[in-house]
Structures are given as C-alpha cells and as structure tokens.
Amino acid sequence: MSKNFDMFTGTDQYIVSPALKDVVNVSIALGRPLLVKGEPGTGKTLLAHNIARGLGKKLIIWNIKSTTKARDGLYIYDTVQRLNDSRFGGGDVSNIKHYIHLGQLGRSFATEEQVVLLIDEIDKADIEFPNDLLNELDEMSFYVSETKETIAAQTRPIVVITSNSEKELPDAFLRRCVFHYIDFPDAQLMTDIVGVHYPDLEKKLLKEVLTRFYWLREIDNFRKKPSTSELLDWISALIAGGVKPETVAKELPFAGALIKKEQDMDVLAAAVQRSGGGRIGLRSRY
C-alpha cells in the first residue's frame, strides 16, 4: 500500500489487532467508509474516537436513532425561525442561507481540514436510511434545493460506521464500504487492553480475573455474555473493594458488574453449582 496519508497504528488508550489496523488504513487509502461490526463492548465506537486521536483530527459524531432520516445529517432548513423572523423582525429573511443548518455529514464535507465522521449504530434507523446515503457517500457532495447550491467535500472525511447487526444492511450500501468484524479479544490481546487501563494491576490478580472472565464467556445460554467494557468495570470494582486474587479464584465477587440480566444470573448460579461450588457475590464493600 502506498503511503500518502498518515497511518493509523492505534493509540496509548486503544489497542488494535494487526487486522483492524490494516483495514482502517485500507479504508483511508481507498476513501471508502469503514463499516465495523462486532459484539457490544468490543470497542466499535471507541475505534472512531481513537482514529481521530491517533491522527490528530477532529471527530464529528452522528448518533443514529430509530427516527433519524438521512437528510438530517445533510442539512436542516429552519422554516420556523424564518417565519418568526419575518413576523418579529429578528433577521434578514431574504437570505435563505441564514436558515440552512448543516448536519453532521454536511459539516464533515464543509470543513477545510479532514475530519473523522462517526455514524454510530446505523442499523437503528429505518431500512431505507443506508440507501438514502448512497449518492452522498459516493460523491461526497449533496444539493441544497432551497439555495440551489451543491456542497462538496473539500477534503474527503474518514468515515467510520458502526452496526450491531439489528437489521440487515442493503447490498448496494455494503458494496461501497470496507468491512471489518471485530473479533472478541483473545487472552493475550485482552491482557494488553487491560494493561492500558490498569498498568499497575497485580499480575496474580490479572491472571485470576482473566481465568474467571473467559470461563464465564464459555458458559452456554447466556443472553448477554460479559464484554470487554464489563471486564474493565469489574476490575475497577475489585480494586475499589480490595479483593484479593485468592478470593477471585474461589468466588465471583461483584458479579453484577459482569452479568446484566436476571436470567443470566440463574444460568451462572447453575454453572457454578455444576463446577463444584464457589460463591457468586454482589458484595457492596468498597
């Protein structure tokens, strides 16, 4: 790959696998959106934050909701404000441009410097939402009918799109993206990730924590397996509670930091009983 752009290598706060690092740089080199999927808690959203941080670029975030329309990200024509100004003399109503407000996608086009645009959880929107963005993401431009202007990207933004696979995305949209599925970290990568957040964590405690954590993830029938973010929360609880490695090996203190569904607590209790005992703790001592 020819290097005519700043290469992303991760940051001191975000450890990336070689595969993820490569696909980020391929996306940047090709100028195509990066579509990222993976289990909740595997760092999809944080990836965009750290691409911006690692490359020293501004981050623009477009959080998608079920009611979000593609046009919302381009621009909004504030007819209400213009009507109020025409009635009460609050502005120059003859200039429609004063009432055109760019959305997050529009802002990423209009800025002179390259930015990182995060389109977060695209699958929350209506099924037509991705199709409605095809031309804009291809051409990196859009037409404002009220002013009869075309706004084109001065510098193509780095676009990161996350999905939790709640809906299937259209094939036409997928063809325009570079795709990566973030695999759940293995024990070695997880050790590196924990080390970023807790560099002084006792090695024996880390060993017992990871042993317990991956044992939990192997239990069948969990509706929601504990994720990386929940592991980090659990470690924080253990540190705050002064829990010793020996306790983690025999019990599961502060299990509520890891298990978030009542049904999964029942599944866990059954698994602990099958494994020969141990205690599941929701201790509140800090």
N, C-alpha and C positions, 0 to 999 in steps of 0.2 A: 504494500500500500504506500503510495507516495505521500510524503508528509508535508502538506502545505497548510496545515492547521495545527492548533495546539492539541496535543494528545492528552486524553483523559487517562489517568493512571490510578484513580481513587484519591482519597484524602486521608488525613490522620484520624478522621472520625467515621470513615466508611470504607470497609474492606471489600474489594471486588475480586471475584474469581477471574482467572485469565479469560474465560469465555465471555463474561459480561463486559470486561474491559474492551475486548476486541470488538464486540458488537456495538458498543457505544461509539467507538471510533469509526467503524464502518458506516453507521448511521450519519455521523457528522460529515464524513468524506463524501457520501452519496447525496447529502442534503435531503434525506428522507426521514419522516417521523419514525421514532423508535417506539414500538408497541411492546409493553412489558406486562407479562402475566406471572402469576405465582401465588402461593399460599398467602393469606393475610398474615402480615407481620414479617414478611421476608425482605422488606426494605424497598418496595417498588417506588413509593412516593419519595422516600429519602434519597433515592438514586438521583432524581432531578435536582434536589437541593444540593447534592454534593457534586454533581456535574458543574453546576453554576459556581459553587465554592471553589472547586478544583481548577476551573478555567478562568476564575476571576470575572464572571459575567453576572449580570442582573437576572434574577428569577422572576418570572410572571406566572402566577398560578390561576388556573381556571378550574375551579371545583365544580364538577358536574352533578346536577340533581335530576330527579325524575321530571321536573318541569322545565329544564333547560332546553332552549332552542338554539340551533346553530347560529342564527342571526344575532343572538345575544352576545356572542363572542366577537362579532364583527363591529357592530355599532348599534346605538340606540338613538332614535330621533325623539327628542323630548318635546312632544307636542303640548303637553300640559304646561310646561314652563313658558313656551312661546305664547300660548293663549293667555296665561297670566300676565306676561309682559305686555301683550297687546292691550289688555284691559287696564292695567295699572301703571304702564309706562316704566317698566323695570329694565328694559334693554332694547337693543336695536333689532326689532323683529324682522326687518327687511333682509338681514343676513342670516340665512338658514344655518350656516356653518357654526354659529354660536350655539346651536341646539343639537348638534351632532356630537355624541359622546362615544368615543371608541371603547369597545370591549377589550377583553384580554388578548384575543387573537389579533384584533386591529392594532392594539398598542405594540404588539411584538413585530408587526410589519412596519409601523410608522417610525420606530426608533432608529437612529443612525447607527448605533452600535449593535452588534449581535447579542441577542439575549437567549436565555433558556426559557422555553414555554412549557409548562406542565399542564396537560389536560388530564385531570385526575378522575379516575373511575368513569370512563366513557360509557361503560355498559349500564350505568344507572339511567341514562337518558332513553328517550324513545328510540325504537329500532331504526327510524329514518335519520336520526341525528348524524351518524357517521357518513351516510350517503350525501347529506346536505353539505358536508365539508369537503367533498372530494375535489372540486374545482379549486377551492381556496388553498387547500394543502398542496395541490399540484402546481398551480400557477403562482402561489404566494402573493395573491392580489384579490381584491374584491371591488365591486362597483357600488357607489353610494348613489341611489336613484334620486334622492332629494336634492343633491348638489350637482349631479351628473359628473361625478369625479370617480376616477379609479385610484384606489390606494394600493400601491405595490410595495413589497418589502424592499427596503434599501439594502439590507443585509439579511440573508435567509436565517431565520431563527433556528436554534436547536430545539426540536420538538420531541418531548417525551410524553407518551400516552400510556396510562395505566388502565388495567382491566382486571376485575375479579371474576370474570367468566360468568357473570349473572345472565348475560344474553350473548348469543352468537353474533359476531360482527360480520357484516356483508363481505363477500369475496372481493368485490371491487375495492373496498376500503383496505382489506388486508394486502392486496397486491401493491398498494402504494406505501406500505410500511416495511421497515426492518423489524423482525420479530425476535423476542427472546423470552424464554420461560426461566424464571429464577428458581433453580432447584433449591430445596431446603439444604442449608449448610451441613456438611459432614462434621465430625467431631473436631478435626484439625482446623477447618475454617472457622468453626464456632469458637474454638479456643482463641483464635486471632481476633475475632469480633469482640469477645468478652474482654480480651486484653486491652482493646481500645477504650472501653468504658470503665474498666476496673483494673488498671495496670498494676495495682498493689495487692490484688486479691491473693490470699494464701493458696499455694499450689494444691495442697491437700484438699482444701475446701472446693476449689475449682474441679478437681477430679471427681469428688463425690457428687457435686452438683450436676456435672455433665452425665455421669453414670445414671443418676436418677432421672434426669430430663429425657435422655434418649430411651430409657426404659418406659417412661410414660408415653412417648410417641409411638412405641411399638404395640401399645395396648389397642386391641380391636374395639370397634363400636363406639369410640369417642365421636361425638357430634362435632366437636371442635378441639383439635389437637393443640397443645400449647405451642406457641410460636416463639421466634427469636425475641420479640419485644416483651413477651411474658416471661421468658427466661431472665432477661435483664431486670425486669421488675422483681422477680423472685430473689435474685441475688441481692438486690438492694434491700429487700425485706430481711433476708438472712443476716446481712451485715448490720442493719439497724437493730436487729434483735439479738445480736451477739451469739448467733447459733454456731456451734462447733461442727467440724466435719463429721465427727462420730455420730452426732445427732441426725445429720442428713442421711447418713448411711443406714440408720435404723428406723427413722421416721420420715415423714414428709411435712415438715413444719411450714406454715403459711401456704397451704395448698391452694387457697383461694386466689393467690397471685398467679397461679398456673391454670387452674380449672375454672371456667367461667359459666358452665351450665350445670344445673341441678342434676340432670340425667347423667352427666359425665362423672359427677361425684359418686353416684351409685355404681357406675361402671368401675371407677377407681377403687372403691371400697371392696368390690368383688375381686378385683385383680390382686389387691394387697392380701386378701384372705387366701387366695389360691397360692400366692407366693410364699406363704408361711408366716404371715403376720406383719408386724410393724404398725405404726400409728400414723393416721392422717391428721395433721394438725392445722387448725385455724387460729393458732396462738396469736394473741394481741399484745404480747410483751414487746416493748421497744425501748 
